[in-house]
């Protein structure tokens, strides 16, 4: 399961991810990939779990 979190423009210092059902995540954990700052449209952030 994957969700796309798109940031149109601006500074991104931190990302808070809330998962409704933590039991489904389990030992697989949560992986966040992307750029820490200056995220522009088209790049976005991908959250997979």
HTML snippet that shows the backbone in 3Dmol.js (N, CA, C, O; Angstrom):
<script src="https://3Dmol.org/build/3Dmol-min.js"></script>
<div id="view" style="width:600px;height:400px;position:relative"></div>
<script>
const pdb = `
ATOM      1  N   UNK A   1       0.851  -1.188   0.000  1.00  0.00           N
ATOM      2  CA  UNK A   1       0.000   0.000   0.000  1.00  0.00           C
ATOM      3  C   UNK A   1       0.889   1.242   0.000  1.00  0.00           C
ATOM      4  O   UNK A   1       1.874   1.309   0.736  1.00  0.00           O
ATOM      5  N   UNK A   2       0.544   2.199  -0.811  1.00  0.00           N
ATOM      6  CA  UNK A   2       1.338   3.418  -0.894  1.00  0.00           C
ATOM      7  C   UNK A   2       0.422   4.615  -1.014  1.00  0.00           C
ATOM      8  O   UNK A   2      -0.647   4.552  -1.622  1.00  0.00           O
ATOM      9  N   UNK A   3       0.865   5.704  -0.420  1.00  0.00           N
ATOM     10  CA  UNK A   3       0.120   6.950  -0.528  1.00  0.00           C
ATOM     11  C   UNK A   3       1.059   8.026  -1.040  1.00  0.00           C
ATOM     12  O   UNK A   3       2.236   8.060  -0.678  1.00  0.00           O
ATOM     13  N   UNK A   4       0.539   8.897  -1.877  1.00  0.00           N
ATOM     14  CA  UNK A   4       1.339   9.994  -2.384  1.00  0.00           C
ATOM     15  C   UNK A   4       1.015  11.257  -1.609  1.00  0.00           C
ATOM     16  O   UNK A   4      -0.148  11.635  -1.467  1.00  0.00           O
ATOM     17  N   UNK A   5       2.057  11.902  -1.111  1.00  0.00           N
ATOM     18  CA  UNK A   5       1.895  13.181  -0.435  1.00  0.00           C
ATOM     19  C   UNK A   5       2.595  14.218  -1.301  1.00  0.00           C
ATOM     20  O   UNK A   5       3.823  14.240  -1.382  1.00  0.00           O
ATOM     21  N   UNK A   6       1.824  15.067  -1.939  1.00  0.00           N
ATOM     22  CA  UNK A   6       2.410  16.015  -2.881  1.00  0.00           C
ATOM     23  C   UNK A   6       2.498  17.408  -2.266  1.00  0.00           C
ATOM     24  O   UNK A   6       1.528  17.928  -1.715  1.00  0.00           O
ATOM     25  N   UNK A   7       3.681  17.991  -2.374  1.00  0.00           N
ATOM     26  CA  UNK A   7       3.915  19.355  -1.914  1.00  0.00           C
ATOM     27  C   UNK A   7       4.100  20.223  -3.156  1.00  0.00           C
ATOM     28  O   UNK A   7       5.020  20.000  -3.944  1.00  0.00           O
ATOM     29  N   UNK A   8       3.230  21.205  -3.328  1.00  0.00           N
ATOM     30  CA  UNK A   8       3.297  22.014  -4.540  1.00  0.00           C
ATOM     31  C   UNK A   8       4.524  22.917  -4.538  1.00  0.00           C
ATOM     32  O   UNK A   8       5.217  23.020  -5.550  1.00  0.00           O
ATOM     33  N   UNK A   9       4.800  23.574  -3.409  1.00  0.00           N
ATOM     34  CA  UNK A   9       5.966  24.449  -3.342  1.00  0.00           C
ATOM     35  C   UNK A   9       6.257  24.784  -1.893  1.00  0.00           C
ATOM     36  O   UNK A   9       5.411  24.592  -1.020  1.00  0.00           O
ATOM     37  N   UNK A  10       7.465  25.288  -1.636  1.00  0.00           N
ATOM     38  CA  UNK A  10       7.796  25.758  -0.299  1.00  0.00           C
ATOM     39  C   UNK A  10       8.798  24.871   0.413  1.00  0.00           C
ATOM     40  O   UNK A  10       9.292  23.884  -0.131  1.00  0.00           O
ATOM     41  N   UNK A  11       9.080  25.254   1.644  1.00  0.00           N
ATOM     42  CA  UNK A  11      10.059  24.545   2.458  1.00  0.00           C
ATOM     43  C   UNK A  11       9.385  23.391   3.197  1.00  0.00           C
ATOM     44  O   UNK A  11       8.273  23.528   3.707  1.00  0.00           O
ATOM     45  N   UNK A  12      10.064  22.273   3.246  1.00  0.00           N
ATOM     46  CA  UNK A  12       9.579  21.126   4.008  1.00  0.00           C
ATOM     47  C   UNK A  12      10.665  20.756   5.011  1.00  0.00           C
ATOM     48  O   UNK A  12      11.718  20.239   4.637  1.00  0.00           O
ATOM     49  N   UNK A  13      10.403  21.024   6.280  1.00  0.00           N
ATOM     50  CA  UNK A  13      11.383  20.724   7.318  1.00  0.00           C
ATOM     51  C   UNK A  13      11.100  19.383   7.983  1.00  0.00           C
ATOM     52  O   UNK A  13      12.021  18.689   8.413  1.00  0.00           O
ATOM     53  N   UNK A  14       9.844  19.029   8.063  1.00  0.00           N
ATOM     54  CA  UNK A  14       9.503  17.746   8.664  1.00  0.00           C
ATOM     55  C   UNK A  14       8.167  17.280   8.115  1.00  0.00           C
ATOM     56  O   UNK A  14       7.361  18.079   7.638  1.00  0.00           O
ATOM     57  N   UNK A  15       7.950  15.996   8.188  1.00  0.00           N
ATOM     58  CA  UNK A  15       6.721  15.402   7.681  1.00  0.00           C
ATOM     59  C   UNK A  15       6.137  14.513   8.765  1.00  0.00           C
ATOM     60  O   UNK A  15       6.808  13.615   9.274  1.00  0.00           O
ATOM     61  N   UNK A  16       4.901  14.764   9.110  1.00  0.00           N
ATOM     62  CA  UNK A  16       4.220  13.929  10.089  1.00  0.00           C
ATOM     63  C   UNK A  16       3.288  12.980   9.349  1.00  0.00           C
ATOM     64  O   UNK A  16       2.428  13.403   8.577  1.00  0.00           O
ATOM     65  N   UNK A  17       3.475  11.704   9.598  1.00  0.00           N
ATOM     66  CA  UNK A  17       2.671  10.688   8.930  1.00  0.00           C
ATOM     67  C   UNK A  17       1.826   9.987   9.977  1.00  0.00           C
ATOM     68  O   UNK A  17       2.343   9.478  10.971  1.00  0.00           O
ATOM     69  N   UNK A  18       0.533   9.966   9.745  1.00  0.00           N
ATOM     70  CA  UNK A  18      -0.361   9.256  10.647  1.00  0.00           C
ATOM     71  C   UNK A  18      -0.941   8.051   9.910  1.00  0.00           C
ATOM     72  O   UNK A  18      -1.506   8.180   8.824  1.00  0.00           O
ATOM     73  N   UNK A  19      -0.790   6.882  10.522  1.00  0.00           N
ATOM     74  CA  UNK A  19      -1.324   5.653   9.944  1.00  0.00           C
ATOM     75  C   UNK A  19      -2.513   5.223  10.788  1.00  0.00           C
ATOM     76  O   UNK A  19      -2.399   5.055  12.002  1.00  0.00           O
ATOM     77  N   UNK A  20      -3.644   5.048  10.139  1.00  0.00           N
ATOM     78  CA  UNK A  20      -4.867   4.741  10.870  1.00  0.00           C
ATOM     79  C   UNK A  20      -4.760   3.395  11.591  1.00  0.00           C
ATOM     80  O   UNK A  20      -5.161   3.268  12.748  1.00  0.00           O
ATOM     81  N   UNK A  21      -4.217   2.399  10.899  1.00  0.00           N
ATOM     82  CA  UNK A  21      -4.149   1.058  11.478  1.00  0.00           C
ATOM     83  C   UNK A  21      -2.684   0.649  11.600  1.00  0.00           C
ATOM     84  O   UNK A  21      -2.098   0.121  10.655  1.00  0.00           O
ATOM     85  N   UNK A  22      -2.100   0.898  12.769  1.00  0.00           N
ATOM     86  CA  UNK A  22      -0.688   0.592  12.965  1.00  0.00           C
ATOM     87  C   UNK A  22      -0.425  -0.907  12.930  1.00  0.00           C
ATOM     88  O   UNK A  22       0.691  -1.330  12.629  1.00  0.00           O
ATOM     89  N   UNK A  23      -1.428  -1.711  13.232  1.00  0.00           N
ATOM     90  CA  UNK A  23      -1.223  -3.157  13.229  1.00  0.00           C
ATOM     91  C   UNK A  23      -0.947  -3.662  11.814  1.00  0.00           C
ATOM     92  O   UNK A  23      -0.243  -4.656  11.634  1.00  0.00           O
ATOM     93  N   UNK A  24      -1.498  -2.980  10.814  1.00  0.00           N
ATOM     94  CA  UNK A  24      -1.235  -3.386   9.434  1.00  0.00           C
ATOM     95  C   UNK A  24       0.206  -3.077   9.042  1.00  0.00           C
ATOM     96  O   UNK A  24       0.789  -3.758   8.199  1.00  0.00           O
ATOM     97  N   UNK A  25       0.774  -2.039   9.663  1.00  0.00           N
ATOM     98  CA  UNK A  25       2.164  -1.699   9.368  1.00  0.00           C
ATOM     99  C   UNK A  25       3.082  -2.762   9.951  1.00  0.00           C
ATOM    100  O   UNK A  25       3.950  -3.290   9.255  1.00  0.00           O
ATOM    101  N   UNK A  26       2.891  -3.075  11.228  1.00  0.00           N
ATOM    102  CA  UNK A  26       3.644  -4.145  11.861  1.00  0.00           C
ATOM    103  C   UNK A  26       5.141  -3.926  11.799  1.00  0.00           C
ATOM    104  O   UNK A  26       5.621  -2.800  11.934  1.00  0.00           O
ATOM    105  N   UNK A  27       5.875  -5.005  11.594  1.00  0.00           N
ATOM    106  CA  UNK A  27       7.333  -4.944  11.598  1.00  0.00           C
ATOM    107  C   UNK A  27       7.887  -4.350  10.313  1.00  0.00           C
ATOM    108  O   UNK A  27       9.077  -4.045  10.231  1.00  0.00           O
ATOM    109  N   UNK A  28       7.037  -4.186   9.316  1.00  0.00           N
ATOM    110  CA  UNK A  28       7.504  -3.622   8.050  1.00  0.00           C
ATOM    111  C   UNK A  28       7.930  -2.172   8.233  1.00  0.00           C
ATOM    112  O   UNK A  28       8.811  -1.684   7.527  1.00  0.00           O
ATOM    113  N   UNK A  29       7.311  -1.499   9.167  1.00  0.00           N
ATOM    114  CA  UNK A  29       7.692  -0.127   9.455  1.00  0.00           C
ATOM    115  C   UNK A  29       7.146   0.849   8.430  1.00  0.00           C
ATOM    116  O   UNK A  29       6.305   0.508   7.599  1.00  0.00           O
ATOM    117  N   UNK A  30       7.646   2.063   8.512  1.00  0.00           N
ATOM    118  CA  UNK A  30       7.157   3.134   7.657  1.00  0.00           C
ATOM    119  C   UNK A  30       8.351   3.771   6.962  1.00  0.00           C
ATOM    120  O   UNK A  30       9.318   4.162   7.616  1.00  0.00           O
ATOM    121  N   UNK A  31       8.287   3.877   5.648  1.00  0.00           N
ATOM    122  CA  UNK A  31       9.388   4.444   4.882  1.00  0.00           C
ATOM    123  C   UNK A  31       8.927   5.722   4.195  1.00  0.00           C
ATOM    124  O   UNK A  31       7.914   5.741   3.496  1.00  0.00           O
ATOM    125  N   UNK A  32       9.682   6.776   4.408  1.00  0.00           N
ATOM    126  CA  UNK A  32       9.361   8.050   3.776  1.00  0.00           C
ATOM    127  C   UNK A  32      10.538   8.452   2.902  1.00  0.00           C
ATOM    128  O   UNK A  32      11.667   8.549   3.381  1.00  0.00           O
ATOM    129  N   UNK A  33      10.279   8.684   1.631  1.00  0.00           N
ATOM    130  CA  UNK A  33      11.340   9.102   0.725  1.00  0.00           C
ATOM    131  C   UNK A  33      10.982  10.437   0.112  1.00  0.00           C
ATOM    132  O   UNK A  33       9.812  10.722  -0.141  1.00  0.00           O
ATOM    133  N   UNK A  34      11.987  11.247  -0.124  1.00  0.00           N
ATOM    134  CA  UNK A  34      11.732  12.551  -0.724  1.00  0.00           C
ATOM    135  C   UNK A  34      12.866  13.516  -0.432  1.00  0.00           C
ATOM    136  O   UNK A  34      13.984  13.104  -0.126  1.00  0.00           O
ATOM    137  N   UNK A  35      12.573  14.777  -0.528  1.00  0.00           N
ATOM    138  CA  UNK A  35      13.575  15.816  -0.317  1.00  0.00           C
ATOM    139  C   UNK A  35      13.225  16.586   0.936  1.00  0.00           C
ATOM    140  O   UNK A  35      12.052  16.843   1.208  1.00  0.00           O
ATOM    141  N   UNK A  36      14.230  16.953   1.695  1.00  0.00           N
ATOM    142  CA  UNK A  36      13.986  17.580   2.989  1.00  0.00           C
ATOM    143  C   UNK A  36      13.533  19.024   2.821  1.00  0.00           C
ATOM    144  O   UNK A  36      12.713  19.511   3.599  1.00  0.00           O
ATOM    145  N   UNK A  37      14.055  19.707   1.817  1.00  0.00           N
ATOM    146  CA  UNK A  37      13.683  21.105   1.645  1.00  0.00           C
ATOM    147  C   UNK A  37      13.494  21.422   0.172  1.00  0.00           C
ATOM    148  O   UNK A  37      13.963  20.691  -0.701  1.00  0.00           O
ATOM    149  N   UNK A  38      12.809  22.509  -0.089  1.00  0.00           N
ATOM    150  CA  UNK A  38      12.590  22.992  -1.451  1.00  0.00           C
ATOM    151  C   UNK A  38      11.963  21.916  -2.336  1.00  0.00           C
ATOM    152  O   UNK A  38      12.444  21.642  -3.436  1.00  0.00           O
ATOM    153  N   UNK A  39      10.908  21.324  -1.852  1.00  0.00           N
ATOM    154  CA  UNK A  39      10.175  20.347  -2.646  1.00  0.00           C
ATOM    155  C   UNK A  39       9.289  21.103  -3.624  1.00  0.00           C
ATOM    156  O   UNK A  39       8.479  21.940  -3.227  1.00  0.00           O
ATOM    157  N   UNK A  40       9.450  20.801  -4.898  1.00  0.00           N
ATOM    158  CA  UNK A  40       8.671  21.508  -5.906  1.00  0.00           C
ATOM    159  C   UNK A  40       7.674  20.558  -6.543  1.00  0.00           C
ATOM    160  O   UNK A  40       7.783  19.340  -6.398  1.00  0.00           O
ATOM    161  N   UNK A  41       6.721  21.107  -7.235  1.00  0.00           N
ATOM    162  CA  UNK A  41       5.676  20.304  -7.856  1.00  0.00           C
ATOM    163  C   UNK A  41       6.252  19.260  -8.796  1.00  0.00           C
ATOM    164  O   UNK A  41       7.208  19.524  -9.525  1.00  0.00           O
ATOM    165  N   UNK A  42       5.663  18.078  -8.771  1.00  0.00           N
ATOM    166  CA  UNK A  42       6.134  17.005  -9.632  1.00  0.00           C
ATOM    167  C   UNK A  42       7.018  16.018  -8.897  1.00  0.00           C
ATOM    168  O   UNK A  42       7.012  14.826  -9.206  1.00  0.00           O
ATOM    169  N   UNK A  43       7.782  16.508  -7.919  1.00  0.00           N
ATOM    170  CA  UNK A  43       8.629  15.598  -7.145  1.00  0.00           C
ATOM    171  C   UNK A  43       7.777  14.874  -6.114  1.00  0.00           C
ATOM    172  O   UNK A  43       7.656  13.649  -6.135  1.00  0.00           O
ATOM    173  N   UNK A  44       7.195  15.645  -5.219  1.00  0.00           N
ATOM    174  CA  UNK A  44       6.329  15.062  -4.195  1.00  0.00           C
ATOM    175  C   UNK A  44       7.096  14.196  -3.217  1.00  0.00           C
ATOM    176  O   UNK A  44       8.316  14.054  -3.308  1.00  0.00           O
ATOM    177  N   UNK A  45       6.375  13.633  -2.299  1.00  0.00           N
ATOM    178  CA  UNK A  45       6.931  12.691  -1.337  1.00  0.00           C
ATOM    179  C   UNK A  45       6.120  11.414  -1.405  1.00  0.00           C
ATOM    180  O   UNK A  45       4.892  11.453  -1.482  1.00  0.00           O
ATOM    181  N   UNK A  46       6.803  10.285  -1.377  1.00  0.00           N
ATOM    182  CA  UNK A  46       6.100   9.010  -1.412  1.00  0.00           C
ATOM    183  C   UNK A  46       6.201   8.347  -0.048  1.00  0.00           C
ATOM    184  O   UNK A  46       7.290   8.171   0.498  1.00  0.00           O
ATOM    185  N   UNK A  47       5.056   7.986   0.483  1.00  0.00           N
ATOM    186  CA  UNK A  47       5.004   7.299   1.770  1.00  0.00           C
ATOM    187  C   UNK A  47       4.537   5.874   1.519  1.00  0.00           C
ATOM    188  O   UNK A  47       3.434   5.653   1.019  1.00  0.00           O
ATOM    189  N   UNK A  48       5.380   4.908   1.869  1.00  0.00           N
ATOM    190  CA  UNK A  48       5.015   3.507   1.663  1.00  0.00           C
ATOM    191  C   UNK A  48       5.009   2.786   2.998  1.00  0.00           C
ATOM    192  O   UNK A  48       5.826   3.056   3.878  1.00  0.00           O
ATOM    193  N   UNK A  49       4.066   1.863   3.127  1.00  0.00           N
ATOM    194  CA  UNK A  49       4.012   1.035   4.333  1.00  0.00           C
ATOM    195  C   UNK A  49       3.270  -0.244   4.035  1.00  0.00           C
ATOM    196  O   UNK A  49       3.111  -1.086   4.919  1.00  0.00           O
TER     197      UNK A  49
END
`;
const viewer = $3Dmol.createViewer("view");
viewer.addModel(pdb, "pdb");
viewer.setStyle({}, {cartoon: {color: "spectrum"}});
viewer.zoomTo();
viewer.render();
</script>
